[in-house]
Amino acid sequence: MIERELVRVAHGSNQAEAELIQGLLRVEGVPSVVRRSAGFDVPDFLAGGPRDVLVLEAHARPAREALRDSAVERVAGDERSFVSRTVRVFAGMLIVGLVGLLLAWALL
């Protein structure tokens, strides 16, 4: 039942980054937990793959303030960057596909 009280306050690109964020929170007196992000819960990734930093709901506001003071990007910013990164990857794949199609047409 404790898991329902946990709130995601930050996101790390890998385990080391998430532990750095966790250390910043610990210095401010905010206990936190790190877990693998959804879809990346595969033990073969070892320390690679994104991580979520979670705190109890009661500690969410102090945690966000501490991270804002430390200039750590918050979760909302990560979600936006994920969308823009996804759009860039899709656009790149589309361009490469079109260039390949034009090249195949030119050779025929």
A tleap script that builds the chain and sets N, CA, C and O, in Angstrom:
source leaprc.protein.ff14SB
mol = sequence {
  NMET ILE GLU ARG GLU LEU VAL ARG VAL ALA
  HIE GLY SER ASN GLN ALA GLU ALA GLU LEU
  ILE GLN GLY LEU LEU ARG VAL GLU GLY VAL
  PRO SER VAL VAL ARG ARG SER ALA GLY PHE
  ASP VAL PRO ASP PHE LEU ALA GLY GLY PRO
  ARG ASP VAL LEU VAL LEU GLU ALA HIE ALA
  ARG PRO ALA ARG GLU ALA LEU ARG ASP SER
  ALA VAL GLU ARG VAL ALA GLY ASP GLU ARG
  SER PHE VAL SER ARG THR VAL ARG VAL PHE
  ALA GLY MET LEU ILE VAL GLY LEU VAL GLY
  LEU LEU LEU ALA TRP ALA LEU CLEU
}
set mol.1.N position { 0.806 -1.205 0.000 }
set mol.1.CA position { 0.000 0.000 0.000 }
set mol.1.C position { 0.846 1.266 0.000 }
set mol.1.O position { 0.358 2.338 -0.357 }
set mol.2.N position { 2.107 1.152 0.396 }
set mol.2.CA position { 2.975 2.319 0.399 }
set mol.2.C position { 3.230 2.810 -1.013 }
set mol.2.O position { 3.417 4.010 -1.215 }
set mol.3.N position { 3.243 1.919 -1.999 }
set mol.3.CA position { 3.544 2.303 -3.372 }
set mol.3.C position { 2.543 3.333 -3.892 }
set mol.3.O position { 2.892 4.159 -4.735 }
set mol.4.N position { 1.317 3.294 -3.403 }
set mol.4.CA position { 0.318 4.278 -3.841 }
set mol.4.C position { 0.668 5.673 -3.350 }
set mol.4.O position { 0.232 6.664 -3.936 }
set mol.5.N position { 1.445 5.760 -2.287 }
set mol.5.CA position { 1.817 7.051 -1.742 }
set mol.5.C position { 3.079 7.610 -2.384 }
set mol.5.O position { 3.456 8.747 -2.101 }
set mol.6.N position { 3.734 6.841 -3.237 }
set mol.6.CA position { 4.954 7.314 -3.887 }
set mol.6.C position { 4.622 8.155 -5.112 }
set mol.6.O position { 3.700 7.850 -5.868 }
set mol.7.N position { 5.401 9.229 -5.289 }
set mol.7.CA position { 5.205 10.169 -6.392 }
set mol.7.C position { 6.536 10.330 -7.116 }
set mol.7.O position { 7.584 10.440 -6.480 }
set mol.8.N position { 6.494 10.342 -8.432 }
set mol.8.CA position { 7.715 10.545 -9.222 }
set mol.8.C position { 8.028 12.032 -9.257 }
set mol.8.O position { 7.199 12.847 -9.663 }
set mol.9.N position { 9.247 12.376 -8.820 }
set mol.9.CA position { 9.642 13.784 -8.793 }
set mol.9.C position { 10.768 14.095 -9.766 }
set mol.9.O position { 11.001 15.258 -10.094 }
set mol.10.N position { 11.472 13.061 -10.234 }
set mol.10.CA position { 12.577 13.295 -11.166 }
set mol.10.C position { 12.807 12.041 -11.991 }
set mol.10.O position { 12.264 10.971 -11.715 }
set mol.11.N position { 13.633 12.213 -13.013 }
set mol.11.CA position { 13.905 11.134 -13.956 }
set mol.11.C position { 15.395 11.170 -14.276 }
set mol.11.O position { 15.948 12.224 -14.592 }
set mol.12.N position { 16.037 10.010 -14.190 }
set mol.12.CA position { 17.448 9.919 -14.548 }
set mol.12.C position { 17.617 9.115 -15.820 }
set mol.12.O position { 16.869 8.167 -16.055 }
set mol.13.N position { 18.586 9.476 -16.645 }
set mol.13.CA position { 18.835 8.753 -17.887 }
set mol.13.C position { 19.404 7.370 -17.639 }
set mol.13.O position { 19.253 6.468 -18.463 }
set mol.14.N position { 20.063 7.207 -16.492 }
set mol.14.CA position { 20.634 5.914 -16.117 }
set mol.14.C position { 20.712 5.839 -14.600 }
set mol.14.O position { 20.307 6.773 -13.908 }
set mol.15.N position { 21.229 4.737 -14.085 }
set mol.15.CA position { 21.263 4.536 -12.645 }
set mol.15.C position { 22.145 5.571 -11.943 }
set mol.15.O position { 21.783 6.072 -10.879 }
set mol.16.N position { 23.286 5.891 -12.525 }
set mol.16.CA position { 24.196 6.851 -11.901 }
set mol.16.C position { 23.546 8.226 -11.758 }
set mol.16.O position { 23.674 8.870 -10.717 }
set mol.17.N position { 22.858 8.670 -12.789 }
set mol.17.CA position { 22.191 9.973 -12.735 }
set mol.17.C position { 21.079 9.969 -11.696 }
set mol.17.O position { 20.915 10.938 -10.955 }
set mol.18.N position { 20.316 8.884 -11.640 }
set mol.18.CA position { 19.237 8.786 -10.652 }
set mol.18.C position { 19.803 8.766 -9.231 }
set mol.18.O position { 19.217 9.359 -8.325 }
set mol.19.N position { 20.927 8.094 -9.030 }
set mol.19.CA position { 21.538 8.068 -7.700 }
set mol.19.C position { 22.105 9.432 -7.323 }
set mol.19.O position { 22.116 9.790 -6.145 }
set mol.20.N position { 22.575 10.197 -8.307 }
set mol.20.CA position { 23.019 11.563 -8.041 }
set mol.20.C position { 21.849 12.414 -7.552 }
set mol.20.O position { 21.977 13.162 -6.582 }
set mol.21.N position { 20.711 12.294 -8.230 }
set mol.21.CA position { 19.508 13.023 -7.817 }
set mol.21.C position { 19.076 12.572 -6.423 }
set mol.21.O position { 18.693 13.391 -5.588 }
set mol.22.N position { 19.142 11.279 -6.183 }
set mol.22.CA position { 18.786 10.737 -4.878 }
set mol.22.C position { 19.710 11.305 -3.795 }
set mol.22.O position { 19.260 11.593 -2.686 }
set mol.23.N position { 20.986 11.464 -4.107 }
set mol.23.CA position { 21.928 12.059 -3.164 }
set mol.23.C position { 21.596 13.513 -2.863 }
set mol.23.O position { 21.699 13.951 -1.717 }
set mol.24.N position { 21.195 14.267 -3.894 }
set mol.24.CA position { 20.785 15.661 -3.670 }
set mol.24.C position { 19.591 15.735 -2.726 }
set mol.24.O position { 19.519 16.602 -1.855 }
set mol.25.N position { 18.658 14.807 -2.918 }
set mol.25.CA position { 17.484 14.782 -2.044 }
set mol.25.C position { 17.873 14.382 -0.621 }
set mol.25.O position { 17.341 14.925 0.348 }
set mol.26.N position { 18.796 13.437 -0.498 }
set mol.26.CA position { 19.227 12.977 0.827 }
set mol.26.C position { 19.866 14.121 1.609 }
set mol.26.O position { 19.652 14.239 2.815 }
set mol.27.N position { 20.653 14.968 0.932 }
set mol.27.CA position { 21.285 16.109 1.585 }
set mol.27.C position { 20.217 17.059 2.128 }
set mol.27.O position { 20.408 17.672 3.178 }
set mol.28.N position { 19.107 17.181 1.424 }
set mol.28.CA position { 18.012 18.052 1.856 }
set mol.28.C position { 17.113 17.378 2.888 }
set mol.28.O position { 16.163 17.992 3.375 }
set mol.29.N position { 17.402 16.121 3.227 }
set mol.29.CA position { 16.610 15.409 4.230 }
set mol.29.C position { 15.358 14.762 3.678 }
set mol.29.O position { 14.439 14.448 4.434 }
set mol.30.N position { 15.307 14.558 2.377 }
set mol.30.CA position { 14.137 13.948 1.734 }
set mol.30.C position { 14.486 12.511 1.345 }
set mol.30.O position { 15.325 12.301 0.469 }
set mol.31.N position { 13.853 11.513 1.984 }
set mol.31.CA position { 14.114 10.126 1.594 }
set mol.31.C position { 13.501 9.823 0.229 }
set mol.31.O position { 12.423 10.319 -0.101 }
set mol.32.N position { 14.198 9.005 -0.558 }
set mol.32.CA position { 13.710 8.696 -1.906 }
set mol.32.C position { 14.051 7.264 -2.278 }
set mol.32.O position { 14.850 6.599 -1.620 }
set mol.33.N position { 13.415 6.810 -3.359 }
set mol.33.CA position { 13.616 5.469 -3.889 }
set mol.33.C position { 13.843 5.604 -5.391 }
set mol.33.O position { 13.229 6.447 -6.044 }
set mol.34.N position { 14.725 4.770 -5.934 }
set mol.34.CA position { 14.974 4.751 -7.377 }
set mol.34.C position { 14.460 3.438 -7.932 }
set mol.34.O position { 14.712 2.374 -7.367 }
set mol.35.N position { 13.735 3.515 -9.048 }
set mol.35.CA position { 13.287 2.286 -9.719 }
set mol.35.C position { 13.412 2.471 -11.227 }
set mol.35.O position { 13.456 3.591 -11.735 }
set mol.36.N position { 13.468 1.341 -11.925 }
set mol.36.CA position { 13.538 1.400 -13.391 }
set mol.36.C position { 12.231 1.967 -13.934 }
set mol.36.O position { 11.153 1.694 -13.407 }
set mol.37.N position { 12.345 2.748 -14.981 }
set mol.37.CA position { 11.152 3.309 -15.613 }
set mol.37.C position { 10.364 2.200 -16.299 }
set mol.37.O position { 10.907 1.146 -16.630 }
set mol.38.N position { 9.092 2.453 -16.506 }
set mol.38.CA position { 8.221 1.477 -17.170 }
set mol.38.C position { 8.770 1.141 -18.554 }
set mol.38.O position { 9.186 2.025 -19.302 }
set mol.39.N position { 8.764 -0.134 -18.875 }
set mol.39.CA position { 9.249 -0.577 -20.170 }
set mol.39.C position { 10.725 -0.897 -20.185 }
set mol.39.O position { 11.217 -1.492 -21.144 }
set mol.40.N position { 11.441 -0.518 -19.144 }
set mol.40.CA position { 12.876 -0.777 -19.064 }
set mol.40.C position { 13.211 -1.653 -17.871 }
set mol.40.O position { 14.353 -1.671 -17.409 }
set mol.41.N position { 12.222 -2.379 -17.371 }
set mol.41.CA position { 12.429 -3.234 -16.212 }
set mol.41.C position { 12.986 -4.587 -16.640 }
set mol.41.O position { 12.366 -5.629 -16.426 }
set mol.42.N position { 14.163 -4.548 -17.247 }
set mol.42.CA position { 14.825 -5.753 -17.732 }
set mol.42.C position { 16.178 -5.849 -17.034 }
set mol.42.O position { 17.005 -4.950 -17.184 }
set mol.43.N position { 16.425 -6.910 -16.279 }
set mol.43.CA position { 17.696 -7.025 -15.549 }
set mol.43.C position { 18.928 -6.984 -16.454 }
set mol.43.O position { 20.008 -6.611 -15.997 }
set mol.44.N position { 18.789 -7.358 -17.722 }
set mol.44.CA position { 19.935 -7.358 -18.626 }
set mol.44.C position { 20.479 -5.955 -18.898 }
set mol.44.O position { 21.616 -5.814 -19.348 }
set mol.45.N position { 19.685 -4.918 -18.631 }
set mol.45.CA position { 20.153 -3.545 -18.839 }
set mol.45.C position { 21.179 -3.131 -17.789 }
set mol.45.O position { 21.908 -2.159 -17.985 }
set mol.46.N position { 21.240 -3.861 -16.675 }
set mol.46.CA position { 22.131 -3.552 -15.563 }
set mol.46.C position { 21.949 -2.095 -15.148 }
set mol.46.O position { 20.848 -1.715 -14.750 }
set mol.47.N position { 22.989 -1.269 -15.225 }
set mol.47.CA position { 22.881 0.122 -14.791 }
set mol.47.C position { 22.341 1.031 -15.886 }
set mol.47.O position { 22.063 2.201 -15.626 }
set mol.48.N position { 22.186 0.521 -17.106 }
set mol.48.CA position { 21.686 1.330 -18.208 }
set mol.48.C position { 20.177 1.441 -18.168 }
set mol.48.O position { 19.504 0.677 -17.474 }
set mol.49.N position { 19.660 2.376 -18.899 }
set mol.49.CA position { 18.214 2.561 -18.977 }
set mol.49.C position { 17.716 3.597 -17.992 }
set mol.49.O position { 18.335 3.818 -16.951 }
set mol.50.N position { 16.615 4.224 -18.311 }
set mol.50.CA position { 16.090 5.311 -17.476 }
set mol.50.C position { 15.589 4.830 -16.130 }
set mol.50.O position { 15.160 3.686 -15.974 }
set mol.51.N position { 15.654 5.736 -15.157 }
set mol.51.CA position { 15.207 5.464 -13.795 }
set mol.51.C position { 14.301 6.594 -13.323 }
set mol.51.O position { 14.483 7.751 -13.704 }
set mol.52.N position { 13.326 6.250 -12.491 }
set mol.52.CA position { 12.462 7.237 -11.853 }
set mol.52.C position { 12.903 7.408 -10.408 }
set mol.52.O position { 13.270 6.438 -9.744 }
set mol.53.N position { 12.868 8.637 -9.927 }
set mol.53.CA position { 13.157 8.922 -8.528 }
set mol.53.C position { 11.817 9.224 -7.864 }
set mol.53.O position { 11.107 10.146 -8.265 }
set mol.54.N position { 11.484 8.438 -6.848 }
set mol.54.CA position { 10.190 8.532 -6.188 }
set mol.54.C position { 10.348 8.962 -4.735 }
set mol.54.O position { 11.316 8.601 -4.066 }
set mol.55.N position { 9.380 9.738 -4.261 }
set mol.55.CA position { 9.326 10.126 -2.850 }
set mol.55.C position { 7.884 9.951 -2.368 }
set mol.55.O position { 6.963 9.821 -3.173 }
set mol.56.N position { 7.703 9.949 -1.052 }
set mol.56.CA position { 6.353 9.908 -0.509 }
set mol.56.C position { 5.629 11.203 -0.862 }
set mol.56.O position { 6.252 12.256 -0.999 }
set mol.57.N position { 4.319 11.116 -1.006 }
set mol.57.CA position { 3.532 12.302 -1.371 }
set mol.57.C position { 3.793 13.466 -0.435 }
set mol.57.O position { 3.839 14.617 -0.869 }
set mol.58.N position { 3.963 13.178 0.840 }
set mol.58.CA position { 4.188 14.235 1.833 }
set mol.58.C position { 5.508 14.964 1.586 }
set mol.58.O position { 5.652 16.120 1.981 }
set mol.59.N position { 6.464 14.312 0.944 }
set mol.59.CA position { 7.773 14.915 0.684 }
set mol.59.C position { 7.900 15.456 -0.742 }
set mol.59.O position { 8.973 15.927 -1.121 }
set mol.60.N position { 6.851 15.401 -1.522 }
set mol.60.CA position { 6.937 15.784 -2.936 }
set mol.60.C position { 7.285 17.264 -3.112 }
set mol.60.O position { 8.156 17.599 -3.915 }
set mol.61.N position { 6.630 18.133 -2.386 }
set mol.61.CA position { 6.888 19.572 -2.546 }
set mol.61.C position { 8.324 19.939 -2.147 }
set mol.61.O position { 9.006 20.615 -2.916 }
set mol.62.N position { 8.809 19.510 -0.957 }
set mol.62.CA position { 10.208 19.832 -0.620 }
set mol.62.C position { 11.201 19.219 -1.611 }
set mol.62.O position { 12.236 19.820 -1.900 }
set mol.63.N position { 10.895 18.035 -2.127 }
set mol.63.CA position { 11.790 17.390 -3.092 }
set mol.63.C position { 11.860 18.201 -4.372 }
set mol.63.O position { 12.949 18.431 -4.898 }
set mol.64.N position { 10.722 18.636 -4.879 }
set mol.64.CA position { 10.714 19.435 -6.115 }
set mol.64.C position { 11.415 20.772 -5.926 }
set mol.64.O position { 12.108 21.246 -6.825 }
set mol.65.N position { 11.235 21.385 -4.751 }
set mol.65.CA position { 11.918 22.642 -4.479 }
set mol.65.C position { 13.428 22.443 -4.413 }
set mol.65.O position { 14.191 23.259 -4.931 }
set mol.66.N position { 13.853 21.362 -3.775 }
set mol.66.CA position { 15.294 21.071 -3.685 }
set mol.66.C position { 15.879 20.822 -5.065 }
set mol.66.O position { 16.979 21.286 -5.366 }
set mol.67.N position { 15.163 20.100 -5.895 }
set mol.67.CA position { 15.656 19.815 -7.242 }
set mol.67.C position { 15.640 21.065 -8.111 }
set mol.67.O position { 16.526 21.256 -8.944 }
set mol.68.N position { 14.644 21.907 -7.922 }
set mol.68.CA position { 14.590 23.158 -8.686 }
set mol.68.C position { 15.779 24.042 -8.290 }
set mol.68.O position { 16.395 24.674 -9.148 }
set mol.69.N position { 16.097 24.085 -7.000 }
set mol.69.CA position { 17.246 24.869 -6.540 }
set mol.69.C position { 18.553 24.284 -7.058 }
set mol.69.O position { 19.527 25.015 -7.238 }
set mol.70.N position { 18.587 22.984 -7.298 }
set mol.70.CA position { 19.790 22.312 -7.780 }
set mol.70.C position { 19.868 22.295 -9.297 }
set mol.70.O position { 20.817 21.745 -9.855 }
set mol.71.N position { 18.898 22.881 -9.972 }
set mol.71.CA position { 18.831 22.959 -11.434 }
set mol.71.C position { 18.718 21.578 -12.075 }
set mol.71.O position { 19.230 21.365 -13.174 }
set mol.72.N position { 18.055 20.641 -11.403 }
set mol.72.CA position { 17.785 19.332 -11.981 }
set mol.72.C position { 16.472 19.414 -12.719 }
set mol.72.O position { 15.479 19.907 -12.183 }
set mol.73.N position { 16.460 18.924 -13.971 }
set mol.73.CA position { 15.256 18.973 -14.792 }
set mol.73.C position { 14.172 18.104 -14.173 }
set mol.73.O position { 14.436 16.968 -13.777 }
set mol.74.N position { 12.971 18.623 -14.089 }
set mol.74.CA position { 11.869 17.880 -13.486 }
set mol.74.C position { 11.235 16.940 -14.483 }
set mol.74.O position { 11.569 16.947 -15.668 }
set mol.75.N position { 10.309 16.123 -13.986 }
set mol.75.CA position { 9.658 15.089 -14.792 }
set mol.75.C position { 8.927 15.679 -15.989 }
set mol.75.O position { 9.018 15.128 -17.086 }
set mol.76.N position { 8.210 16.776 -15.816 }
set mol.76.CA position { 7.434 17.347 -16.920 }
set mol.76.C position { 8.341 17.739 -18.079 }
set mol.76.O position { 7.987 17.531 -19.240 }
set mol.77.N position { 9.483 18.293 -17.784 }
set mol.77.CA position { 10.420 18.658 -18.836 }
set mol.77.C position { 10.943 17.439 -19.564 }
set mol.77.O position { 11.165 17.486 -20.774 }
set mol.78.N position { 11.146 16.334 -18.834 }
set mol.78.CA position { 11.627 15.104 -19.457 }
set mol.78.C position { 10.605 14.560 -20.433 }
set mol.78.O position { 10.969 14.069 -21.502 }
set mol.79.N position { 9.328 14.639 -20.081 }
set mol.79.CA position { 8.294 14.115 -20.965 }
set mol.79.C position { 8.242 14.917 -22.255 }
set mol.79.O position { 8.053 14.346 -23.328 }
set mol.80.N position { 8.405 16.221 -22.168 }
set mol.80.CA position { 8.404 17.047 -23.376 }
set mol.80.C position { 9.613 16.744 -24.240 }
set mol.80.O position { 9.500 16.663 -25.463 }
set mol.81.N position { 10.774 16.575 -23.612 }
set mol.81.CA position { 11.962 16.284 -24.401 }
set mol.81.C position { 11.851 14.907 -25.048 }
set mol.81.O position { 12.377 14.690 -26.140 }
set mol.82.N position { 11.162 13.967 -24.374 }
set mol.82.CA position { 10.955 12.642 -24.955 }
set mol.82.C position { 10.105 12.758 -26.213 }
set mol.82.O position { 10.400 12.107 -27.216 }
set mol.83.N position { 9.048 13.580 -26.179 }
set mol.83.CA position { 8.173 13.749 -27.338 }
set mol.83.C position { 8.952 14.389 -28.482 }
set mol.83.O position { 8.863 13.929 -29.620 }
set mol.84.N position { 9.705 15.433 -28.199 }
set mol.84.CA position { 10.446 16.092 -29.272 }
set mol.84.C position { 11.522 15.159 -29.827 }
set mol.84.O position { 11.779 15.172 -31.031 }
set mol.85.N position { 12.147 14.361 -28.987 }
set mol.85.CA position { 13.150 13.402 -29.446 }
set mol.85.C position { 12.498 12.351 -30.334 }
set mol.85.O position { 13.067 11.959 -31.353 }
set mol.86.N position { 11.306 11.893 -29.953 }
set mol.86.CA position { 10.580 10.898 -30.739 }
set mol.86.C position { 10.210 11.467 -32.107 }
set mol.86.O position { 10.329 10.776 -33.119 }
set mol.87.N position { 9.770 12.701 -32.142 }
set mol.87.CA position { 9.407 13.347 -33.410 }
set mol.87.C position { 10.640 13.478 -34.298 }
set mol.87.O position { 10.561 13.239 -35.503 }
set mol.88.N position { 11.781 13.855 -33.714 }
set mol.88.CA position { 13.007 13.984 -34.510 }
set mol.88.C position { 13.444 12.647 -35.082 }
set mol.88.O position { 13.863 12.572 -36.237 }
set mol.89.N position { 13.350 11.592 -34.283 }
set mol.89.CA position { 13.738 10.261 -34.772 }
set mol.89.C position { 12.816 9.832 -35.910 }
set mol.89.O position { 13.280 9.316 -36.926 }
set mol.90.N position { 11.506 10.045 -35.742 }
set mol.90.CA position { 10.548 9.675 -36.783 }
set mol.90.C position { 10.806 10.468 -38.063 }
set mol.90.O position { 10.773 9.912 -39.161 }
set mol.91.N position { 11.062 11.761 -37.917 }
set mol.91.CA position { 11.336 12.596 -39.094 }
set mol.91.C position { 12.607 12.133 -39.795 }
set mol.91.O position { 12.654 12.093 -41.025 }
set mol.92.N position { 13.629 11.786 -39.037 }
set mol.92.CA position { 14.866 11.289 -39.622 }
set mol.92.C position { 14.659 9.994 -40.383 }
set mol.92.O position { 15.197 9.813 -41.475 }
set mol.93.N position { 13.871 9.087 -39.799 }
set mol.93.CA position { 13.581 7.821 -40.474 }
set mol.93.C position { 12.792 8.060 -41.752 }
set mol.93.O position { 13.031 7.400 -42.764 }
set mol.94.N position { 11.859 8.993 -41.712 }
set mol.94.CA position { 11.063 9.313 -42.890 }
set mol.94.C position { 11.937 9.883 -44.002 }
set mol.94.O position { 11.781 9.512 -45.165 }
set mol.95.N position { 12.845 10.771 -43.656 }
set mol.95.CA position { 13.735 11.371 -44.656 }
set mol.95.C position { 14.640 10.308 -45.269 }
set mol.95.O position { 14.814 10.265 -46.487 }
set mol.96.N position { 15.217 9.453 -44.429 }
set mol.96.CA position { 16.089 8.389 -44.944 }
set mol.96.C position { 15.304 7.458 -45.865 }
set mol.96.O position { 15.816 7.035 -46.901 }
set mol.97.N position { 14.074 7.141 -45.497 }
set mol.97.CA position { 13.236 6.288 -46.335 }
set mol.97.C position { 12.934 6.918 -47.677 }
set mol.97.O position { 12.980 6.253 -48.712 }
set mol.98.N position { 12.624 8.211 -47.658 }
set mol.98.CA position { 12.326 8.907 -48.916 }
set mol.98.C position { 13.560 9.006 -49.811 }
set mol.98.O position { 13.462 8.845 -51.028 }
set mol.99.N position { 14.711 9.268 -49.213 }
set mol.99.CA position { 15.948 9.326 -50.001 }
set mol.99.C position { 16.230 7.956 -50.602 }
set mol.99.O position { 16.613 7.866 -51.768 }
set mol.100.N position { 16.051 6.904 -49.843 }
set mol.100.CA position { 16.244 5.546 -50.357 }
set mol.100.C position { 15.287 5.234 -51.488 }
set mol.100.O position { 15.673 4.623 -52.485 }
set mol.101.N position { 14.040 5.652 -51.337 }
set mol.101.CA position { 13.036 5.424 -52.381 }
set mol.101.C position { 13.404 6.180 -53.657 }
set mol.101.O position { 13.305 5.625 -54.752 }
set mol.102.N position { 13.828 7.438 -53.529 }
set mol.102.CA position { 14.241 8.224 -54.694 }
set mol.102.C position { 15.473 7.619 -55.365 }
set mol.102.O position { 15.565 7.601 -56.593 }
set mol.103.N position { 16.405 7.131 -54.579 }
set mol.103.CA position { 17.597 6.496 -55.123 }
set mol.103.C position { 17.229 5.219 -55.883 }
set mol.103.O position { 17.751 4.969 -56.969 }
set mol.104.N position { 16.334 4.417 -55.313 }
set mol.104.CA position { 15.896 3.186 -55.990 }
set mol.104.C position { 15.172 3.527 -57.286 }
set mol.104.O position { 15.370 2.847 -58.293 }
set mol.105.N position { 14.335 4.564 -57.286 }
set mol.105.CA position { 13.596 4.966 -58.472 }
set mol.105.C position { 14.571 5.463 -59.545 }
set mol.105.O position { 14.400 5.177 -60.730 }
set mol.106.N position { 15.604 6.216 -59.111 }
set mol.106.CA position { 16.570 6.743 -60.076 }
set mol.106.C position { 17.389 5.626 -60.714 }
set mol.106.O position { 17.730 5.706 -61.894 }
set mol.107.N position { 17.701 4.607 -59.959 }
set mol.107.CA position { 18.492 3.495 -60.492 }
set mol.107.C position { 17.681 2.610 -61.438 }
set mol.107.O position { 18.249 1.945 -62.305 }
set mol.108.N position { 16.367 2.598 -61.276 }
set mol.108.CA position { 15.514 1.784 -62.157 }
set mol.108.C position { 15.227 2.571 -63.411 }
set mol.108.O position { 14.526 2.085 -64.299 }
savepdb mol mol.pdb
quit
